Every structure is written in structure tokens, then in C-alpha cells.
Amino acid sequence: MAGKHRIYTTSVASVHVHYVAKAEKKGRTRAEVDQIIRWLTGYQQTDLESRLADRTDFETFFAQAPAMNPARERITGVICGIRVEEVEDPLMREIRYLDKLVDELARGKAMEKILRA
């Protein structure tokens, strides 16, 4: 498919390490990054670990997510200069939601607020 963004075929594991590094640099933890991913996608920790180990790509990861959290639509703001709520492509929007949540974690936001509790 022409025009498919490179991130769709990138493994979640290859980006996960950067999410964790960003969080840890700001005093947060891998457990918190994983909690965010589980909240967003409905994966259990063991399934998440398997997806990371299998080097599942973003397209497959989100397509097979057990239960995308309906509260994710309350995620708003700018990430990489783009308003997440205005991203047209559904898969890119999911990826930007995840980016935004990890960014909020790294900025020191409380987990209850990040998880839109």
C-alpha cells in the first residue's frame, strides 16, 4: 500500500525502549509506561510482554488489541506539533494517543489524570 507510514510497520518494542527511557529520565518507571499501554489497549501484562518479544508492529499491535479504552477519546493536546484529536487516520491517532500519554507521564502528571480517571 503506497503512502503507508513507516511507523505502522515499526515494532512496538523498538519504540517501547524509547518510551521507557523518556519516562525513567524523568523519574518514572517502565511499570508505569506498561500500565499506560495496558489501559489504552486492554492487553494483559503477559500479552504485552509477548508482543514486545515477538517484535509485533504497531499496525498489528493495535489491530489485535483486546479492548481499546473508550476514555482514550478524552486525550487531547499537541504531540509532535499535531493536535491528537485532529489526526484523521485512525491508526495514527492511536499511536499519537500513546505518544501523548507517555509524554504526560514524563512531564510528571499524576497517573489518575493520565488514565483519565
C-alpha positions as CSV (number, residue, x, y, z in Angstrom):
1,M,0.0,0.0,0.0
2,A,1.6,3.2,-1.2
3,G,1.8,6.0,1.4
4,K,1.6,3.7,4.4
5,H,3.5,5.5,7.2
6,R,6.8,3.8,8.3
7,I,5.7,3.8,12.0
8,Y,2.9,1.2,11.1
9,T,5.5,-1.4,10.3
10,T,7.9,-0.5,13.1
11,S,7.9,-2.9,16.0
12,V,6.3,-1.6,19.2
13,A,9.3,-3.0,21.1
14,S,11.7,-0.7,19.2
15,V,9.7,2.4,20.3
16,H,8.8,1.0,23.8
17,V,12.5,1.2,24.8
18,H,12.4,5.0,24.0
19,Y,9.1,5.4,25.9
20,V,10.8,3.8,29.0
21,A,14.0,5.8,28.6
22,K,12.0,9.0,28.4
23,A,10.0,8.1,31.5
24,E,13.0,6.9,33.5
25,K,14.9,10.1,32.7
26,K,12.1,12.0,34.5
27,G,12.0,9.6,37.5
28,R,9.1,7.5,36.2
29,T,9.2,3.7,35.6
30,R,8.8,1.0,33.0
31,A,5.9,-0.3,35.1
32,E,4.1,3.0,34.6
33,V,4.7,3.0,30.9
34,D,3.3,-0.5,30.7
35,Q,0.3,0.4,32.8
36,I,-0.5,3.2,30.3
37,I,-0.2,0.8,27.4
38,R,-2.4,-1.7,29.1
39,W,-5.0,1.0,30.0
40,L,-5.1,2.1,26.3
41,T,-5.2,-1.3,24.6
42,G,-6.6,-3.8,27.1
43,Y,-3.6,-6.1,26.8
44,Q,-2.7,-8.0,30.0
45,Q,1.0,-7.6,31.0
46,T,1.9,-11.2,29.8
47,D,0.4,-10.5,26.4
48,L,2.2,-7.1,26.2
49,E,5.5,-8.8,27.1
50,S,4.8,-11.4,24.3
51,R,4.1,-8.6,21.7
52,L,7.3,-6.9,22.7
53,A,9.3,-10.1,22.5
54,D,7.7,-11.0,19.1
55,R,8.5,-7.6,17.8
56,T,4.9,-7.0,16.8
57,D,4.5,-4.0,14.5
58,F,2.2,-1.1,15.5
59,E,-0.4,-1.9,12.9
60,T,-0.9,-5.5,14.2
61,F,-0.5,-4.4,17.8
62,F,-3.4,-2.0,17.7
63,A,-5.5,-4.2,15.3
64,Q,-5.3,-7.1,17.8
65,A,-5.7,-5.0,20.9
66,P,-8.2,-6.8,23.2
67,A,-10.2,-3.7,24.3
68,M,-9.3,-0.2,23.2
69,N,-10.3,2.1,26.1
70,P,-13.2,4.3,25.2
71,A,-11.9,7.0,27.5
72,R,-8.9,7.5,25.1
73,E,-11.1,9.9,23.1
74,R,-10.7,12.3,26.1
75,I,-7.0,12.5,25.2
76,T,-6.3,16.0,23.7
77,G,-3.4,18.2,23.1
78,V,-0.4,18.6,20.9
79,I,2.3,15.9,20.3
80,C,4.9,16.4,17.6
81,G,3.2,19.7,16.6
82,I,-0.1,17.9,15.8
83,R,-3.3,18.0,17.8
84,V,-4.0,14.4,18.6
85,E,-7.8,14.8,18.4
86,E,-7.5,16.1,14.8
87,V,-5.4,13.2,13.5
88,E,-7.5,11.8,10.6
89,D,-6.0,8.3,10.2
90,P,-7.4,6.0,13.0
91,L,-4.2,4.0,13.4
92,M,-2.0,7.1,13.5
93,R,-4.4,8.6,16.1
94,E,-4.0,5.6,18.4
95,I,-0.2,5.9,18.1
96,R,-0.4,9.6,18.9
97,Y,-2.6,8.9,21.9
98,L,0.1,6.6,23.2
99,D,2.8,9.2,22.5
100,K,0.7,11.8,24.3
101,L,0.2,9.6,27.4
102,V,3.9,8.8,27.7
103,D,4.7,12.5,27.3
104,E,2.3,13.3,30.1
105,L,4.0,10.7,32.3
106,A,7.4,12.1,31.5
107,R,6.1,15.6,32.4
108,G,5.2,14.4,35.9
109,K,1.4,14.3,35.5
110,A,-0.4,12.1,38.1
111,M,-1.3,8.6,36.9
112,E,-5.0,9.1,37.7
113,K,-5.0,12.2,35.3
114,I,-3.1,10.4,32.6
115,L,-5.5,7.5,32.7
116,R,-8.4,9.9,32.5
117,A,-9.9,8.6,35.8
